[in-house]
């Protein structure tokens, strides 16, 4: 089971599967979601999420 810390930050931005793991795929983050996305990525204790910025 995952830690779901990103999900706790924003469940809509960081959906999880029935096992508790994030089910994100690579995508562009809209500007209005940038702060929550950074917070969610930073909250991951396994460092499993990567945010690539231009």
C-alpha positions in Angstrom: 0.0 0.0 0.0 1.2 3.5 -0.8 1.5 6.3 1.7 -1.2 8.5 -0.1 0.4 11.7 1.1 -0.1 13.3 -2.3 -3.7 12.2 -2.2 -4.1 13.9 1.2 -2.9 17.2 -0.4 -5.4 17.1 -3.3 -7.4 14.0 -4.1 -8.5 15.4 -7.5 -4.9 16.0 -8.6 -3.5 12.8 -7.2 -6.0 10.0 -7.6 -5.1 6.6 -6.2 -6.1 3.0 -7.1 -7.8 0.5 -4.9 -4.4 -0.5 -3.4 -3.6 3.1 -2.4 -1.0 3.8 -5.1 -1.0 7.0 -7.2 -2.2 6.4 -10.7 -0.8 9.5 -12.3 0.5 9.5 -15.9 2.7 12.2 -17.4 0.7 15.3 -18.2 1.0 19.1 -18.2 -0.1 20.8 -15.0 -2.5 23.8 -15.5 -1.2 27.0 -13.9 -4.0 27.1 -11.4 -2.9 23.6 -10.1 0.8 24.4 -9.9 1.0 25.1 -6.1 -1.0 22.0 -5.1 1.0 19.9 -7.5 4.3 21.0 -6.0 2.9 20.4 -2.5 1.7 16.9 -3.5 5.0 16.0 -5.1 7.0 17.3 -2.1 4.8 15.3 0.3 5.7 11.9 -1.2 8.0 10.1 1.3 9.1 7.6 -1.4 10.0 10.4 -3.9 8.0 8.5 -6.5 6.6 11.6 -8.1 8.7 13.9 -10.3 7.8 17.4 -11.4 9.7 18.6 -14.4 9.5 22.4 -14.9 10.6 24.4 -17.9 
